[in-house]
Amino acid sequence: MNNFESAQNPPAHKGGDVLTLKTLNTFAVDVITLPDEDELFWYVAQNVVGRLQFLDCVIYKADEAGTELIQVAALGAKNPHDREILNPLKIPFGQGITGGGAQSKTAIIIDDLLKDQTYIADSEPARSEICVPLVSHGRVVGVIDSEHPEIGAFDAADLEVLTTVAAMTSAKLELLAEVDRSHSQYLALKESHRQLSEEIQNRTALEAELFNVRKMEAVGQLTGGFAHDFNNLLTVISGNLEFVGLAENEAQRQEYLDEARTAAGRAAKLIQDLLAFSQRMHLRPVRTNLNTMITTICAQNRQRLPGDIQMDLVEDILPVQVDPTAAEIALVNLMINARDAMPHGGTLYIKTENIQHGVADNESLSKNIVPGSYVKLTVSDEGEGIPPEALDQIFDPFFTTKPVGAGTGLGLSMVLGFMQQSGGAVIAKPEVSQGATFELYFPTS
């Protein structure tokens, strides 16, 4: 037990430093898009631990009382039914090797299970085992366990890799728990708002505004803090990959470095979007012609945008006062979303017009704006539209209808934060199976 020098056979983890760094790098980028615990546990088992070639892996989740471990994901012989656990194994804290590791909150390596009296023989007995607890706020919330048919299959390097995976998994579990708590608070506020609206009808508009401000402040603080930590994590990973010298040739080495830089670029964009949403980005507004900006953006991003773009730009457009860089990021996000919504092709429609906005027009906006002169920018696509049940969430951070790895879901959050910080507003007009339309209101200068 815990005798790392006695392992004579090659370690169970055979990926090598390059594969390890590449796998952890991919996990760090994708982890933000995993929507719930179930997706997280299966992703870790299949895409992280499995890719690192741990032959037989089981992930356990602790119950609320912290007295029992329940099998929630598996890989190899312990997972004969793909992603369905028919009879999940349950292990009390303190029982066997896995339960003992959960109770002591320490990682364990067993070189020869047949010499360990605490080993509980399985239907397919193994000879060596490694288990690492998932710890959140000082409490064990689960365990990652791997067995191997050979004696001394695991060593200190395997322990370090699995401990890193466990730490990243625990961090995501903490974030999911925080999201659940925020959602519960949101539901409580929503119920309070409903009751108050019934009692005091003449204060409905004021209460709705107060509710939205509190919601934006709470989510902004959460995203701002996570942005800082996540940026630090990706900086460490990118720095490690810069020193990768284990590739067989220069072409492979350059490929790994390019992938690391791409991941770091994605992280930088994520941080930028988060800061914009939480309204902490320092904007530098200047007098801007939106028609000129739109034409330039379409020309510079031609390869990234849909093939068919139709523009209806008003000739006598009024100038607006916006930060051109932030405005470009917001518009590109909307155009890329439109492209992704039309995988089989379609037309992207872009329209500008000068309008006069009155108090009565505020009802349809996400935030009231002062009456006056505005330039309305409309971006429409011919995709599948936005499901009605998702309409209230599309501007929330981390929400996305895209598959894991295909996007972070932060684009619309950034658009909302930028428009509100610029004194404007944005509304979505989804029509299922008939595309989606976004209207941006820019105050004129």
Stockholm file with secondary structure:
# STOCKHOLM 1.0

chainA/1-445         MNNFESAQNPPAHKGGDVLTLKTLNTFAVDVITLPDEDELFWYVAQNVVGRLQFLDCVIYKADEAGTELIQVAALGAKNPHDREILNPLKIPFGQGITGGGAQSKTAIIIDDLLKDQTYIADSEPARSEICVPLVSHGRVVGVIDSEHPEIGAFDAADLEVLTTVAAMTSAKLELLAEVDRSHSQYLALKESHRQLSEEIQNRTALEAELFNVRKMEAVGQLTGGFAHDFNNLLTVISGNLEFVGLAENEAQRQEYLDEARTAAGRAAKLIQDLLAFSQRMHLRPVRTNLNTMITTICAQNRQRLPGDIQMDLVEDILPVQVDPTAAEIALVNLMINARDAMPHGGTLYIKTENIQHGVADNESLSKNIVPGSYVKLTVSDEGEGIPPEALDQIFDPFFTTKPVGAGTGLGLSMVLGFMQQSGGAVIAKPEVSQGATFELYFPTS
#=GR chainA/1-445 SS CCCGGGCCSCCSCCSHHHHHHHHHHHHHHHGGGCCSHHHHHHHIIIIIITTTTCSEEEEEEECTTSSEEEEEEEEGGGCTTTTCCSSCCEEETTSHHHHHHHHHTCCEEESCGGGCTTCCCCSSCCSEEEEEEEEETTEEEEEEEEEESSTTCCCHHHHHHHHHHHHHHHHHHHHHHHHHHHHHHHHHHHHHHHHHHHHCGGGHHHHHHHHHHHHHHHHHHHHHHHHHHHHHHHHHHHHHHHTCCCCSSHHHHHHHHHHHHHHHHHHHHHHHHHHHHTTCSCCCCEEECHHHHHHHHHHHTTTTSCSEEEEEECTTCCCEEECHHHHHHHHHHHHHHHHHTCTTCCEEEEEEEEEEECGGGGGGSSSCCCSEEEEEEEEECCSCCCCGGGTTTTTSTTCCSSCTTSCCSCHHHHHHHHHHHTTCEEEEEECTTSCEEEEEEEEBC
#=GC SS_cons         CCCGGGCCSCCSCCSHHHHHHHHHHHHHHHGGGCCSHHHHHHHIIIIIITTTTCSEEEEEEECTTSSEEEEEEEEGGGCTTTTCCSSCCEEETTSHHHHHHHHHTCCEEESCGGGCTTCCCCSSCCSEEEEEEEEETTEEEEEEEEEESSTTCCCHHHHHHHHHHHHHHHHHHHHHHHHHHHHHHHHHHHHHHHHHHHHCGGGHHHHHHHHHHHHHHHHHHHHHHHHHHHHHHHHHHHHHHHTCCCCSSHHHHHHHHHHHHHHHHHHHHHHHHHHHHTTCSCCCCEEECHHHHHHHHHHHTTTTSCSEEEEEECTTCCCEEECHHHHHHHHHHHHHHHHHTCTTCCEEEEEEEEEEECGGGGGGSSSCCCSEEEEEEEEECCSCCCCGGGTTTTTSTTCCSSCTTSCCSCHHHHHHHHHHHTTCEEEEEECTTSCEEEEEEEEBC
//
